[in-house]
Amino acid sequence: MSTRMRTRRLRTKAFRTRAVGALASLVLATAALAGCSSGSDSGSASSSSSSGTSGSSAAVDGGQAAAAVLADNKESHAEDSDGEWEESDAVAIELNGDSASVGGGGDGDGASVKGSTVTITAGGTYRISGSLSDGRIVVNAPDEKVKLVLDGVEISNSSGAAIDITEADEAVVILAAGSENSLSDADSYADDAEADAALHSAADLTITGDGKLAVRGNGNDGIASTDGLVIASGTVTVDAADDGIRGKDYLIVEGGKLTVTAGGDGLKADNSEDTDSGYVAVGGGTLKVTAGGDGVDAATDLVVTGGMLALESGGGSGTQPSDDVSTKGLKAGVINVLEGGGVSVDASDDAVHSDGAMHVNGAKVTAASGDDGAHAEGDLTVDKGSLKITSAVEGVEGADISVNGGTVEIRSSDDGINAAGGTGTSGGGGGFGGGGGGGGEDVGDYKLTVTGGTLVIDSEGDGLDSNGTAEITGGTVVVNGPQEGGNGALDVNGDFTISGGTLLAAGSAGMAVAPSTDSEQGWLSATLDSTVPADTTLHVVDSDGKVVATYVTSKSIQNVVHSSSAIKSGEEYKIYSGGTKSGTGTGGLTASGDLGSAEEIATVTAGEAPEGGFGGGRG
């Protein structure tokens, strides 16, 4: 849970970096916030938190697929045969309360008993059953592979770990089919204790099998490996004072059913020194994590390609984020790749966070946050799948945001989607009534691009916001923007161009922004004489009387911006209120509509920003 310094690094297959904590702090202290805000303290803090976009974090390529990221990391030690064992080849170990006995099968010379401690010193398979009221299993088998078959085991140890693998080449814990097993450790550990978890391994560790394992980490972590840790199958329940399940080099979940309750982080890989380590990969299984700290914390990469994850961190989105403890949902130091499976996050701090880049590439993600729904210090790319932010202060934030496919839905109390960071350069531009944009505001090295997919925003701050530039070349964008002045459905400091796709943005009129006049695709911006209430059906009608767009308001609005292939620059369009909608809808924008007895409320010329409005930026 502690903040770690991360340094720039170069890999053979991809250029990847870790954000440097000290640099980020420096940028935060000196940066000027470029975008328009609601004036609230929470909004300002949230916007300025995306610092460090120039330098180390911005170098991470947000378009990397899961396979490429994983290929760049240390390979898993686990093998398909890890869960296989023969009872006739296994050494039988019977636990008897305060003692144990080594019985038939296999070679009993590999295990010895002294008091309530069973020590295994040779490779092989060991079937363990029974209970130890205050004892432990120790594995000290250098360069050997040891399999521990837990078959109805209950071990508690008041002075340390219940199972302590101090030395081995590799250890496999097999949960025998139909068995129920439990491990419990000491209430506290010395600061310099080498073993500080109920199930601790100094070697690569795999947990597999069809049985159940309940682990209570009373003094620190539940399950921990100082090398790699793979959970292949089984039903595993962990309740830990600090971290639930931790693999230093990597933590891989391939299957099984995991329920983790942790005072610290839920799932964790914390090797921040080796460039190919410190990653978490989830490829299958069902995971439920409730953490006082981060739900999942990867020092480098966090990759999800399958499985179902349900995470709550820091008390959930209704809890104010802590200044002392990181309480994010999914947190990556380098890149967060969500490529498959389903993810549900309820986090006090950012629901999905990366110090570098983020790539939504096929997963179905639902997130609620007490701060940002999804936040990347560098690239944030959505290509496939879905990202649904049900509640957040700021919905989606990154230095370079690209929506190329999939579905993004955002509900936020401040900005909806925001291309921003901590630094910027003074930019000129067209300002009032159209032109290049900026209007004297800082234009940073940030960009928001939509080339495909669907982006729907419901915000009380700026809806679609870029402290740099914005570009729409395809897809569908619907913005249900703010009701109060001081923010707008659109807020772009620099050039804002449209060459394709569909845009419907509605909100207050006080800070209305329109696309740049040199956009290839036509657009119109209509500021109404008065606000219209929620559930009002509005139509955009061309000079021939044809309805080219129908939109149903979800809140009171006074400005509407619309762009599609049906809008021709220089032509006149009328806005009507009333009539009916028909067909399926996207964020209030429906397939078609009928005027009926609708009333004309505005007339506009496409390509002209309304009086007091801004084209391509704000003044």
FENLINMO-V719089 format. One record per residue. N is the residue number from 1. RES is the residue in one small letter. PSI is psi in whole degrees, -180 to 180 (999 if undefined). OMEGA is omega as a letter, one per 20 degrees, with the letter a starting at -180 (NA if undefined). Layout:
n;res;psi;omega
N;RES;PSI;OMEGA
N;RES;PSI;OMEGA
//
This chain:
n;res;psi;omega
1;m;-13;a
2;s;153;r
3;t;135;a
4;r;138;r
5;m;134;r
6;r;137;a
7;t;157;a
8;r;144;r
9;r;152;r
10;l;129;r
11;r;162;a
12;t;-32;a
13;k;-19;a
14;a;146;r
15;f;115;a
16;r;146;a
17;t;162;r
18;r;141;r
19;a;139;a
20;v;117;a
21;g;-44;a
22;a;-40;r
23;l;-42;r
24;a;-41;r
25;s;-40;r
26;l;-44;a
27;v;-42;r
28;l;-37;a
29;a;-23;a
30;t;-13;a
31;a;149;r
32;a;132;a
33;l;122;a
34;a;-32;a
35;g;169;r
36;c;139;a
37;s;171;a
38;s;-8;a
39;g;-2;r
40;s;153;r
41;d;-41;a
42;s;-38;r
43;g;-41;r
44;s;-42;a
45;a;-41;a
46;s;-42;a
47;s;-40;a
48;s;-10;a
49;s;-14;a
50;s;49;a
51;s;174;r
52;g;19;a
53;t;-23;r
54;s;141;a
55;g;-140;a
56;s;-52;a
57;s;-30;a
58;a;-13;a
59;a;-8;a
60;v;128;r
61;d;114;a
62;g;-4;a
63;g;5;a
64;q;136;r
65;a;164;a
66;a;-43;a
67;a;-40;a
68;a;-40;r
69;v;-46;a
70;l;-35;r
71;a;-23;a
72;d;-7;a
73;n;169;r
74;k;135;a
75;e;145;r
76;s;143;r
77;h;-17;a
78;a;150;r
79;e;154;a
80;d;-27;a
81;s;3;a
82;d;-34;a
83;g;0;a
84;e;138;r
85;w;154;r
86;e;129;a
87;e;-33;a
88;s;-22;a
89;d;-4;a
90;a;143;r
91;v;125;a
92;a;128;r
93;i;120;a
94;e;123;r
95;l;133;a
96;n;60;r
97;g;-87;r
98;d;13;r
99;s;-177;r
100;a;164;r
101;s;148;r
102;v;122;a
103;g;-153;a
104;g;177;a
105;g;135;r
106;g;-152;a
107;d;102;a
108;g;-11;a
109;d;-16;a
110;g;-6;a
111;a;143;r
112;s;159;a
113;v;132;r
114;k;109;a
115;g;-123;a
116;s;20;r
117;t;126;r
118;v;125;a
119;t;127;r
120;i;124;a
121;t;5;a
122;a;153;r
123;g;164;a
124;g;-167;a
125;t;135;a
126;y;118;r
127;r;122;a
128;i;134;r
129;s;164;r
130;g;-166;a
131;s;149;r
132;l;119;a
133;s;-29;r
134;d;76;a
135;g;-167;a
136;r;161;r
137;i;126;r
138;v;132;r
139;v;118;r
140;n;81;a
141;a;79;a
142;p;135;r
143;d;17;a
144;e;156;r
145;k;125;a
146;v;131;r
147;k;125;r
148;l;113;r
149;v;111;r
150;l;118;a
151;d;77;a
152;g;56;a
153;v;138;r
154;e;112;a
155;i;129;r
156;s;144;a
157;n;117;a
158;s;-8;a
159;s;4;a
160;g;-153;a
161;a;149;r
162;a;-43;r
163;i;123;a
164;d;107;r
165;i;95;a
166;t;-30;r
167;e;130;r
168;a;165;r
169;d;-41;a
170;e;145;r
171;a;140;r
172;v;126;r
173;v;116;a
174;i;125;r
175;l;107;a
176;a;142;a
177;a;130;r
178;g;-3;a
179;s;154;r
180;e;128;a
181;n;150;r
182;s;144;r
183;l;140;r
184;s;139;a
185;d;-166;a
186;a;160;r
187;d;-19;a
188;s;161;r
189;y;150;r
190;a;153;a
191;d;-30;a
192;d;16;a
193;a;132;r
194;e;-37;r
195;a;120;a
196;d;38;r
197;a;157;a
198;a;-41;r
199;l;108;a
200;h;139;r
201;s;131;r
202;a;2;r
203;a;169;r
204;d;134;a
205;l;135;r
206;t;136;r
207;i;126;a
208;t;-179;r
209;g;176;a
210;d;11;r
211;g;-166;a
212;k;148;r
213;l;123;r
214;a;126;a
215;v;128;r
216;r;112;r
217;g;89;a
218;n;-34;a
219;g;-20;a
220;n;-108;a
221;d;163;r
222;g;-66;r
223;i;131;a
224;a;140;r
225;s;135;r
226;t;3;r
227;d;-128;r
228;g;154;a
229;l;125;r
230;v;130;r
231;i;110;a
232;a;-36;a
233;s;-179;a
234;g;167;r
235;t;112;a
236;v;125;r
237;t;128;a
238;v;132;r
239;d;112;a
240;a;146;r
241;a;-38;r
242;d;-118;a
243;d;143;a
244;g;-64;a
245;i;124;a
246;r;126;r
247;g;124;a
248;k;-55;a
249;d;-41;r
250;y;156;r
251;l;118;a
252;i;127;r
253;v;114;a
254;e;-24;a
255;g;-167;a
256;g;-178;r
257;k;116;a
258;l;131;r
259;t;117;a
260;v;126;r
261;t;120;a
262;a;138;r
263;g;-27;r
264;g;-128;r
265;d;148;a
266;g;-65;r
267;l;141;a
268;k;142;r
269;a;122;a
270;d;20;r
271;n;102;a
272;s;9;a
273;e;-40;a
274;d;131;a
275;t;-20;a
276;d;16;a
277;s;-179;r
278;g;25;a
279;y;155;r
280;v;131;r
281;a;128;r
282;v;117;a
283;g;-7;a
284;g;-178;r
285;g;176;r
286;t;123;a
287;l;130;r
288;k;118;a
289;v;128;r
290;t;114;a
291;a;142;r
292;g;-27;r
293;g;-132;r
294;d;145;r
295;g;-55;r
296;v;128;a
297;d;111;r
298;a;126;r
299;a;-30;r
300;t;-90;a
301;d;144;r
302;l;115;a
303;v;126;r
304;v;118;r
305;t;-5;r
306;g;-179;r
307;g;177;r
308;m;120;a
309;l;130;r
310;a;117;a
311;l;138;r
312;e;129;a
313;s;141;r
314;g;23;a
315;g;-2;r
316;g;178;a
317;s;-17;r
318;g;0;a
319;t;133;r
320;q;131;r
321;p;145;a
322;s;145;r
323;d;-15;a
324;d;-26;a
325;v;134;r
326;s;125;a
327;t;48;r
328;k;162;r
329;g;-74;r
330;l;119;a
331;k;127;r
332;a;144;r
333;g;-25;a
334;v;-62;r
335;i;143;r
336;n;113;a
337;v;117;a
338;l;97;a
339;e;-10;a
340;g;171;r
341;g;-170;r
342;g;139;a
343;v;127;r
344;s;124;a
345;v;134;r
346;d;103;a
347;a;143;r
348;s;-43;r
349;d;-154;a
350;d;135;r
351;a;-47;r
352;v;125;a
353;h;141;r
354;s;135;r
355;d;-14;r
356;g;-95;a
357;a;165;r
358;m;139;a
359;h;111;r
360;v;113;a
361;n;36;r
362;g;-19;r
363;a;159;r
364;k;110;a
365;v;127;r
366;t;130;a
367;a;140;r
368;a;138;a
369;s;147;r
370;g;-1;r
371;d;-112;r
372;d;140;r
373;g;-51;r
374;a;129;a
375;h;128;r
376;a;137;r
377;e;-25;r
378;g;-122;a
379;d;140;r
380;l;112;a
381;t;133;r
382;v;116;a
383;d;-40;a
384;k;169;r
385;g;-155;a
386;s;146;r
387;l;108;a
388;k;112;r
389;i;106;a
390;t;-28;r
391;s;139;r
392;a;164;r
393;v;-62;r
394;e;137;a
395;g;-67;a
396;v;131;a
397;e;135;r
398;g;166;a
399;a;-39;a
400;d;103;a
401;i;130;r
402;s;123;r
403;v;108;a
404;n;-14;a
405;g;-176;r
406;g;-165;a
407;t;130;r
408;v;123;r
409;e;132;a
410;i;133;r
411;r;119;a
412;s;152;r
413;s;-17;r
414;d;-134;a
415;d;144;r
416;g;-66;r
417;i;133;a
418;n;113;r
419;a;107;a
420;a;169;r
421;g;-161;a
422;g;-8;a
423;t;157;r
424;g;170;r
425;t;147;a
426;s;131;a
427;g;149;r
428;g;-137;r
429;g;-178;a
430;g;-38;r
431;g;-131;a
432;f;142;r
433;g;16;r
434;g;173;r
435;g;-159;a
436;g;-30;r
437;g;175;r
438;g;-57;r
439;g;29;r
440;g;-11;r
441;e;158;r
442;d;135;r
443;v;105;a
444;g;176;r
445;d;60;a
446;y;151;a
447;k;139;r
448;l;121;a
449;t;133;r
450;v;116;r
451;t;-14;a
452;g;-177;r
453;g;-166;a
454;t;131;r
455;l;115;r
456;v;128;a
457;i;136;r
458;d;105;a
459;s;156;r
460;e;-13;r
461;g;-158;r
462;d;141;a
463;g;-74;r
464;l;113;a
465;d;132;r
466;s;128;r
467;n;5;r
468;g;-112;a
469;t;168;r
470;a;148;a
471;e;132;r
472;i;120;r
473;t;-9;a
474;g;-178;r
475;g;-175;r
476;t;126;a
477;v;122;r
478;v;125;a
479;v;115;r
480;n;92;a
481;g;-164;a
482;p;155;r
483;q;-26;a
484;e;154;r
485;g;169;a
486;g;-13;r
487;n;165;a
488;g;162;r
489;a;-34;r
490;l;138;r
491;d;101;a
492;v;122;a
493;n;-37;a
494;g;-151;a
495;d;138;r
496;f;102;a
497;t;150;r
498;i;128;r
499;s;1;a
500;g;176;r
501;g;-169;a
502;t;134;r
503;l;131;r
504;l;115;a
505;a;126;a
506;a;142;r
507;g;-159;r
508;s;164;a
509;a;-11;a
510;g;-33;a
511;m;44;a
512;a;135;r
513;v;141;r
514;a;164;r
515;p;167;r
516;s;148;a
517;t;-19;r
518;d;15;r
519;s;142;r
520;e;-31;a
521;q;143;a
522;g;154;r
523;w;160;r
524;l;152;r
525;s;121;a
526;a;120;r
527;t;121;a
528;l;157;a
529;d;-29;r
530;s;165;r
531;t;149;r
532;v;145;a
533;p;174;r
534;a;155;r
535;d;25;r
536;t;133;r
537;t;122;r
538;l;144;r
539;h;141;r
540;v;124;a
541;v;133;a
542;d;-179;a
543;s;-17;r
544;d;2;a
545;g;11;a
546;k;134;r
547;v;117;a
548;v;-13;r
549;a;141;r
550;t;133;a
551;y;136;r
552;v;120;a
553;t;144;r
554;s;-8;r
555;k;175;r
556;s;137;a
557;i;161;r
558;q;-6;r
559;n;139;r
560;v;130;r
561;v;131;a
562;h;139;r
563;s;136;r
564;s;178;r
565;s;-15;a
566;a;-13;a
567;i;125;a
568;k;126;a
569;s;138;r
570;g;-13;r
571;e;159;a
572;e;140;r
573;y;150;r
574;k;147;r
575;i;127;r
576;y;150;r
577;s;128;a
578;g;-158;a
579;g;-158;a
580;t;158;r
581;k;162;r
582;s;160;a
583;g;179;a
584;t;155;a
585;g;156;r
586;t;102;r
587;g;21;a
588;g;-21;r
589;l;116;a
590;t;167;a
591;a;-37;a
592;s;174;r
593;g;169;a
594;d;133;a
595;l;-42;a
596;g;-122;r
597;s;27;a
598;a;152;a
599;e;134;r
600;e;129;a
601;i;-10;r
602;a;152;r
603;t;131;a
604;v;160;r
605;t;127;a
606;a;136;r
607;g;-1;r
608;e;126;r
609;a;144;a
610;p;160;r
611;e;130;a
612;g;-4;r
613;g;179;a
614;f;136;r
615;g;115;r
616;g;6;r
617;g;179;a
618;r;148;r
619;g;999;NA
//
